[in-house]
Amino acid sequence: MQKVLMIIPAYNEEKSILDVVKEMKKVKCDDVLIDYIIINDGSRDKTREICIQNDLNFIDLPCNLGIGGAVQTGYKYAFYKEYDIAIQFDGDNQHDGAFIPHLIQEINKGNDMVIGSRFVSDLSEFKSSALRRFGINILSGIIKVCTGVKVYDVTSGYRACNKKLIEYFAYKYPVDYPEPDTLVQVLKKGMKVLEIPVKMRERKEGKSSINGFKSAYYMIKVTLAIIIAAISTRSDK
């Protein structure tokens, strides 16, 4: 039976984490065992207490490592536990678990990474703010120039990876805002990346870590990271 791990990074997600896990447990896929692991990234609210009280599967990081450190912890867990597929799934309840079987199916067709995308169809009503979409379009263009491949939802955290990428990310994963950076690494190494349409929900609780002045800082930092990744990543071809 194929083993799939849902990696759920959580920072101050006390109001949503139980709903996320309940959604995980509803997902069924033939001949596939779907597990989950919550990475509690030094939350300051009651996320840890909720995980303990409800006997949830979680790793408790002693301090906040940021999204990159939290997700890499999940990949390390997936690698050492020998999972076949790992799927990133946000702890804020924005991702729709109904599309998990579709991600698994496309990985099993031979893709190395499958991205759940808001922008390849009109399936997802929530597509983030106009300013955020403008920034995503710019990053998409930069990645196209660097890799020759057009990816629309370059910041999507709803991603599935095969066993080869699980091992790669367990040892090499950027700390800050890693989705565009790792996407460039994967494409430059000649791996197969596919976008499929998914539904995403608007965040109901908490707030994004990228807003206001941070948006400009994010664009500058990620642009530089993309260029460096494109230059430094060696192709496996």
C-alpha positions in Angstrom: 0.0 0.0 0.0 1.3 3.5 -0.9 2.0 5.8 2.0 1.2 9.5 1.8 2.1 12.1 4.5 0.2 15.3 4.8 2.7 18.0 6.1 0.7 20.6 8.0 2.8 23.6 9.2 1.0 25.5 11.9 1.9 28.8 13.6 -0.9 30.2 15.9 -3.6 28.2 14.2 -5.7 27.4 17.4 -9.0 28.3 15.7 -8.5 26.2 12.6 -6.2 23.2 13.2 -8.9 20.8 14.4 -11.0 21.5 11.3 -7.9 20.8 9.1 -7.3 17.5 10.8 -11.0 16.5 10.5 -10.8 17.3 6.8 -7.7 15.1 6.5 -9.5 12.2 8.1 -12.4 12.4 5.6 -10.1 11.9 2.6 -10.1 8.4 1.1 -8.0 7.1 -1.7 -7.9 3.5 -2.9 -4.8 1.5 -1.9 -3.3 4.6 -0.2 -2.6 5.2 3.4 -2.9 8.9 4.2 -1.3 10.1 7.4 -0.7 13.6 8.7 1.9 15.4 10.8 1.3 18.9 12.3 4.5 20.9 12.7 3.8 23.3 15.5 6.2 26.1 14.7 6.6 27.6 18.1 3.0 28.9 18.3 2.3 31.4 21.0 -1.4 30.6 21.2 -3.1 27.3 22.2 -2.2 25.3 19.1 0.1 23.0 21.1 -2.5 22.5 23.9 -5.2 21.6 21.3 -2.9 19.1 19.7 -2.2 17.4 23.0 -5.8 17.5 24.2 -7.1 16.0 21.0 -4.3 13.4 20.6 -3.3 14.8 17.3 -0.1 13.8 15.5 2.4 16.6 15.9 6.0 17.7 16.2 6.5 20.5 18.6 9.3 22.9 17.6 10.9 24.6 20.5 11.0 28.0 18.7 9.6 29.6 15.6 11.7 28.5 12.6 9.5 30.1 10.0 7.6 28.3 7.2 10.7 26.9 5.5 12.0 25.3 8.7 8.6 23.9 9.6 8.0 22.4 6.2 11.5 20.9 6.0 10.9 19.3 9.4 7.9 17.6 7.8 10.0 16.4 4.9 12.6 15.0 7.2 9.9 13.1 9.0 8.5 11.8 5.7 12.0 10.8 4.6 12.9 8.9 7.7 9.5 7.2 7.9 9.8 6.2 4.2 6.7 7.8 2.8 6.1 7.6 -0.9 4.5 11.0 -1.3 4.4 14.1 0.8 1.7 16.8 0.4 2.0 20.3 2.0 -1.3 21.4 3.4 -1.7 24.7 5.2 -2.9 24.8 8.8 -5.2 27.8 8.3 -7.9 25.8 6.5 -7.5 27.5 3.2 -6.8 24.3 1.2 -9.6 22.0 0.2 -8.8 18.4 1.0 -11.1 17.0 -1.7 -8.3 17.5 -4.2 -5.8 15.4 -2.4 -6.6 12.3 -4.4 -6.1 14.3 -7.6 -2.6 15.4 -6.5 -1.7 11.8 -5.6 -3.0 10.5 -9.0 -0.8 13.0 -10.9 2.3 12.1 -8.9 1.6 8.5 -9.7 1.6 9.4 -13.4 5.3 10.2 -13.2 5.4 13.9 -12.1 7.9 14.8 -9.5 5.9 17.8 -8.1 2.2 18.6 -8.5 1.0 22.1 -7.6 -2.6 22.8 -6.5 -3.2 26.0 -8.5 -5.8 28.9 -8.2 -5.0 30.3 -11.6 -5.1 27.5 -14.2 -8.9 27.6 -14.2 -11.8 29.4 -12.6 -12.4 26.5 -10.2 -11.2 28.5 -7.2 -13.3 31.5 -6.4 -10.7 32.8 -3.9 -7.6 34.0 -5.7 -6.1 36.5 -3.1 -5.9 40.2 -3.5 -5.3 42.1 -6.7 -1.9 43.3 -5.4 -0.9 39.8 -4.4 -1.9 38.4 -7.8 0.2 41.2 -9.4 3.2 40.1 -7.4 2.6 36.5 -8.2 2.4 37.3 -12.0 5.8 39.1 -11.7 7.4 36.1 -10.0 5.8 33.8 -12.5 7.5 35.8 -15.3 10.9 35.7 -13.6 10.7 32.0 -13.1 9.7 31.5 -16.8 12.8 33.5 -17.9 15.1 31.5 -15.5 13.7 28.1 -16.3 11.8 28.2 -19.5 8.7 26.9 -17.8 5.5 28.8 -17.1 4.0 28.2 -13.7 1.0 30.3 -12.7 0.6 29.8 -9.0 4.2 30.0 -7.9 3.4 30.7 -4.3 0.9 27.9 -3.7 1.6 26.0 -0.6 -0.6 23.1 -1.7 2.0 20.8 -3.3 2.6 17.1 -3.6 6.1 15.7 -4.0 7.4 12.2 -4.9 9.9 10.1 -2.9 12.9 11.6 -4.8 11.9 15.1 -3.9 11.1 14.2 -0.3 14.7 13.1 0.1 16.0 16.3 -1.6 13.9 18.6 0.5 14.8 16.8 3.7 18.4 18.0 3.2 17.9 21.2 1.2 15.1 23.6 1.8 15.1 27.4 2.0 14.1 29.1 5.2 12.0 32.1 4.0 9.0 32.0 1.6 10.3 28.8 0.0 7.7 28.0 -2.7 9.2 30.0 -5.6 12.8 29.2 -4.6 12.2 25.4 -4.5 10.2 25.5 -7.7 13.1 27.0 -9.5 15.5 24.3 -8.0 13.1 21.5 -9.1 12.7 22.9 -12.6 16.4 23.6 -13.1 17.2 20.0 -12.1 15.0 18.8 -15.0 12.2 17.4 -12.8 8.6 17.2 -14.0 6.2 19.8 -12.5 2.5 19.9 -13.1 -0.2 22.4 -12.1 -3.7 21.2 -11.5 -6.8 23.3 -10.6 -7.9 23.2 -7.0 -10.3 25.2 -4.8 -9.0 27.4 -2.1 -10.8 29.2 0.7 -10.3 32.7 2.0 -8.6 32.7 5.4 -11.2 33.2 8.1 -9.0 33.4 11.1 -5.6 35.0 11.7 -3.7 37.0 9.1 -1.1 36.5 6.4 2.5 37.0 7.3 3.0 39.0 4.1 1.3 42.4 4.1 2.1 46.1 3.8 5.8 46.9 3.7 6.6 43.2 3.9 5.1 42.7 0.4 7.8 44.9 -1.2 10.5 43.2 0.9 9.1 39.8 0.0 9.3 40.6 -3.8 12.9 41.8 -3.6 14.0 38.9 -1.5 12.3 36.2 -3.5 13.4 37.7 -6.8 17.0 37.5 -5.6 16.5 34.0 -4.3 15.0 32.9 -7.6 18.0 34.3 -9.6 20.5 32.7 -7.2 18.7 29.3 -7.3 18.6 29.4 -11.1 22.4 30.1 -11.3 23.5 27.7 -8.5 21.2 24.7 -9.1 22.9 22.0 -11.2 20.8 20.0 -13.7 20.4 16.3 -13.2 20.0 15.8 -17.0 
